[in-house]
Amino acid sequence: EGWSRNSTITTANGVGDPAGGLGFTSGGQLVTAVKTTEFSIGYADLADWTAQNVKTFAAIKNPNGDFVIPSTSTASKFIDENTDIDANGVVKLQWDKAIAGAYNIVLVSYILVPDKSNYETESGENISEVKAAAVEDYANYLLDSCGPKQGPKLGYVPISGEILTQAKSIAEQIS
């Protein structure tokens, strides 16, 4: 009772944190607390739950009306259908998009890098081309190898579809 929509969860009920509510500095700490506190609930990255071998999750009703359990495959369904991307790579997730079997509560991680004009040695020598090429190689490694191979094992979804196409196009501009 008493909860209303507000810009911050801690003031949504008008008096501060919900009774018995706790905050943590990491998802891993939250998962540990939920696992060790009877009748508790919490929300953290799937990776944090997976790391602690949690296998029971609440199904969330998505805008399509489906009750969906969080997983890399249900999150992928949501990510694959989000194609509204700025030229600079910012993904505009459409949380209210009705997608059958999709888990709509996801986030996208970004790699932020300077362009080639920002690489200098301590002595002021500009070594932009070499460093920019190395950063571009790293970005492509994340997109082409690390994300697809390691992400699902850790509870993360590698980007795909239009988001991947745009990310690769931006990576080409680093050097």
One Martini backbone bead per residue (centre of mass of N, CA, C, O) as a GRO file, in nm:
protein
  175
    1GLU     BB    1   0.101   0.033   0.014
    2GLY     BB    2   0.153   0.371  -0.103
    3TRP     BB    3   0.241   0.329  -0.384
    4SER     BB    4   0.406   0.532  -0.628
    5ARG     BB    5   0.501   0.699  -0.881
    6ASN     BB    6   0.857   0.758  -0.927
    7SER     BB    7   1.193   0.848  -0.980
    8THR     BB    8   1.242   0.692  -0.702
    9ILE     BB    9   1.242   0.411  -0.511
   10THR     BB   10   1.299   0.543  -0.219
   11THR     BB   11   1.021   0.747  -0.272
   12ALA     BB   12   0.757   0.596  -0.371
   13ASN     BB   13   0.610   0.591  -0.068
   14GLY     BB   14   0.705   0.882   0.082
   15VAL     BB   15   0.932   0.751   0.322
   16GLY     BB   16   1.120   0.556   0.169
   17ASP     BB   17   1.226   0.280   0.242
   18PRO     BB   18   1.130  -0.014   0.265
   19ALA     BB   19   1.050  -0.232   0.478
   20GLY     BB   20   1.347  -0.419   0.498
   21GLY     BB   21   1.528  -0.280   0.315
   22LEU     BB   22   1.815  -0.328   0.100
   23GLY     BB   23   2.156  -0.241   0.024
   24PHE     BB   24   2.409  -0.273  -0.237
   25THR     BB   25   2.726  -0.272  -0.416
   26SER     BB   26   2.634  -0.558  -0.533
   27GLY     BB   27   2.497  -0.827  -0.686
   28GLY     BB   28   2.640  -1.046  -0.519
   29GLN     BB   29   2.538  -0.948  -0.244
   30LEU     BB   30   2.239  -0.974  -0.302
   31VAL     BB   31   2.232  -1.276  -0.360
   32THR     BB   32   2.333  -1.366  -0.086
   33ALA     BB   33   2.099  -1.242   0.076
   34VAL     BB   34   1.869  -1.398  -0.061
   35LYS     BB   35   1.977  -1.687   0.000
   36THR     BB   36   1.988  -1.611   0.338
   37THR     BB   37   1.681  -1.495   0.317
   38GLU     BB   38   1.385  -1.545   0.410
   39PHE     BB   39   1.148  -1.432   0.177
   40SER     BB   40   1.322  -1.310  -0.043
   41ILE     BB   41   1.399  -1.046  -0.278
   42GLY     BB   42   1.556  -0.979  -0.609
   43TYR     BB   43   1.767  -0.768  -0.830
   44ALA     BB   44   1.985  -0.897  -1.086
   45ASP     BB   45   2.204  -1.014  -1.266
   46LEU     BB   46   2.228  -1.311  -1.414
   47ALA     BB   47   2.531  -1.348  -1.356
   48ASP     BB   48   2.506  -1.336  -1.044
   49TRP     BB   49   2.327  -1.588  -1.018
   50THR     BB   50   2.503  -1.791  -1.175
   51ALA     BB   51   2.759  -1.767  -0.992
   52GLN     BB   52   2.553  -1.892  -0.746
   53ASN     BB   53   2.360  -2.123  -0.862
   54VAL     BB   54   2.092  -2.004  -0.952
   55LYS     BB   55   1.758  -2.152  -1.074
   56THR     BB   56   1.538  -1.956  -0.947
   57PHE     BB   57   1.266  -1.773  -1.103
   58ALA     BB   58   1.083  -1.514  -1.192
   59ALA     BB   59   0.816  -1.438  -1.380
   60ILE     BB   60   0.773  -1.199  -1.636
   61LYS     BB   61   0.553  -0.976  -1.768
   62ASN     BB   62   0.518  -0.895  -2.082
   63PRO     BB   63   0.382  -0.699  -2.339
   64ASN     BB   64   0.266  -0.978  -2.471
   65GLY     BB   65   0.175  -1.164  -2.200
   66ASP     BB   66   0.426  -1.309  -2.111
   67PHE     BB   67   0.581  -1.543  -1.905
   68VAL     BB   68   0.928  -1.474  -1.818
   69ILE     BB   69   1.235  -1.610  -1.795
   70PRO     BB   70   1.549  -1.550  -1.727
   71SER     BB   71   1.772  -1.546  -2.014
   72THR     BB   72   1.967  -1.551  -2.285
   73SER     BB   73   1.734  -1.618  -2.488
   74THR     BB   74   1.516  -1.407  -2.392
   75ALA     BB   75   1.703  -1.159  -2.421
   76SER     BB   76   1.770  -1.194  -2.724
   77LYS     BB   77   1.488  -1.139  -2.831
   78PHE     BB   78   1.493  -0.843  -2.746
   79ILE     BB   79   1.755  -0.738  -2.876
   80ASP     BB   80   1.694  -0.821  -3.178
   81GLU     BB   81   1.432  -0.606  -3.185
   82ASN     BB   82   1.642  -0.371  -3.136
   83THR     BB   83   1.695  -0.091  -3.387
   84ASP     BB   84   1.734   0.178  -3.217
   85ILE     BB   85   2.013   0.365  -3.341
   86ASP     BB   86   2.251   0.566  -3.312
   87ALA     BB   87   2.532   0.680  -3.472
   88ASN     BB   88   2.696   0.647  -3.181
   89GLY     BB   89   2.540   0.367  -3.046
   90VAL     BB   90   2.282   0.431  -2.911
   91VAL     BB   91   2.048   0.240  -2.745
   92LYS     BB   92   1.689   0.221  -2.789
   93LEU     BB   93   1.501   0.082  -2.571
   94GLN     BB   94   1.187  -0.105  -2.601
   95TRP     BB   95   1.020  -0.195  -2.328
   96ASP     BB   96   0.710  -0.205  -2.472
   97LYS     BB   97   0.774  -0.435  -2.655
   98ALA     BB   98   0.608  -0.688  -2.833
   99ILE     BB   99   0.760  -1.008  -2.758
  100ALA     BB  100   0.777  -1.323  -2.801
  101GLY     BB  101   0.956  -1.457  -2.530
  102ALA     BB  102   1.056  -1.192  -2.399
  103TYR     BB  103   1.304  -1.025  -2.204
  104ASN     BB  104   1.278  -0.673  -2.115
  105ILE     BB  105   1.509  -0.676  -1.876
  106VAL     BB  106   1.765  -0.490  -2.008
  107LEU     BB  107   2.110  -0.432  -2.090
  108VAL     BB  108   2.374  -0.227  -2.226
  109SER     BB  109   2.701  -0.248  -2.308
  110TYR     BB  110   2.992  -0.037  -2.320
  111ILE     BB  111   3.245   0.105  -2.528
  112LEU     BB  112   3.483   0.358  -2.449
  113VAL     BB  113   3.655   0.567  -2.694
  114PRO     BB  114   3.898   0.721  -2.840
  115ASP     BB  115   4.030   0.879  -3.079
  116LYS     BB  116   4.329   0.916  -3.257
  117SER     BB  117   4.382   1.219  -3.133
  118ASN     BB  118   4.426   1.092  -2.810
  119TYR     BB  119   4.730   0.979  -2.856
  120GLU     BB  120   4.986   0.997  -2.609
  121THR     BB  121   5.268   1.039  -2.472
  122GLU     BB  122   5.434   1.165  -2.204
  123SER     BB  123   5.611   1.350  -2.416
  124GLY     BB  124   5.379   1.413  -2.659
  125GLU     BB  125   5.376   1.189  -2.849
  126ASN     BB  126   5.210   1.087  -3.136
  127ILE     BB  127   5.043   0.745  -3.145
  128SER     BB  128   4.763   0.703  -3.282
  129GLU     BB  129   4.761   0.468  -3.489
  130VAL     BB  130   4.856   0.239  -3.304
  131LYS     BB  131   4.650   0.268  -3.070
  132ALA     BB  132   4.389   0.273  -3.236
  133ALA     BB  133   4.429  -0.009  -3.359
  134ALA     BB  134   4.428  -0.160  -3.088
  135VAL     BB  135   4.146  -0.071  -2.998
  136GLU     BB  136   3.997  -0.184  -3.242
  137ASP     BB  137   4.081  -0.477  -3.198
  138TYR     BB  138   3.946  -0.502  -2.922
  139ALA     BB  139   3.657  -0.442  -3.006
  140ASN     BB  140   3.643  -0.681  -3.209
  141TYR     BB  141   3.696  -0.900  -3.001
  142LEU     BB  142   3.441  -0.851  -2.834
  143LEU     BB  143   3.236  -0.889  -3.076
  144ASP     BB  144   3.360  -1.172  -3.216
  145SER     BB  145   3.461  -1.343  -2.946
  146CYS     BB  146   3.411  -1.294  -2.644
  147GLY     BB  147   3.106  -1.257  -2.636
  148PRO     BB  148   3.012  -1.522  -2.786
  149LYS     BB  149   3.187  -1.725  -2.598
  150GLN     BB  150   3.145  -1.604  -2.288
  151GLY     BB  151   2.869  -1.481  -2.219
  152PRO     BB  152   2.671  -1.729  -2.180
  153LYS     BB  153   2.842  -1.859  -1.943
  154LEU     BB  154   2.789  -1.575  -1.759
  155GLY     BB  155   2.491  -1.439  -1.840
  156TYR     BB  156   2.537  -1.319  -2.124
  157VAL     BB  157   2.462  -1.123  -2.418
  158PRO     BB  158   2.532  -1.114  -2.727
  159ILE     BB  159   2.541  -0.919  -2.973
  160SER     BB  160   2.310  -0.846  -3.246
  161GLY     BB  161   2.232  -0.756  -3.536
  162GLU     BB  162   2.197  -0.420  -3.555
  163ILE     BB  163   2.387  -0.367  -3.317
  164LEU     BB  164   2.636  -0.507  -3.436
  165THR     BB  165   2.657  -0.352  -3.698
  166GLN     BB  166   2.697  -0.074  -3.561
  167ALA     BB  167   2.944  -0.143  -3.386
  168LYS     BB  168   3.133  -0.217  -3.622
  169SER     BB  169   3.119   0.057  -3.762
  170ILE     BB  170   3.239   0.218  -3.523
  171ALA     BB  171   3.506   0.062  -3.489
  172GLU     BB  172   3.621   0.152  -3.772
  173GLN     BB  173   3.657   0.466  -3.659
  174ILE     BB  174   3.894   0.467  -3.458
  175SER     BB  175   4.132   0.461  -3.702
   0.00000   0.00000   0.00000
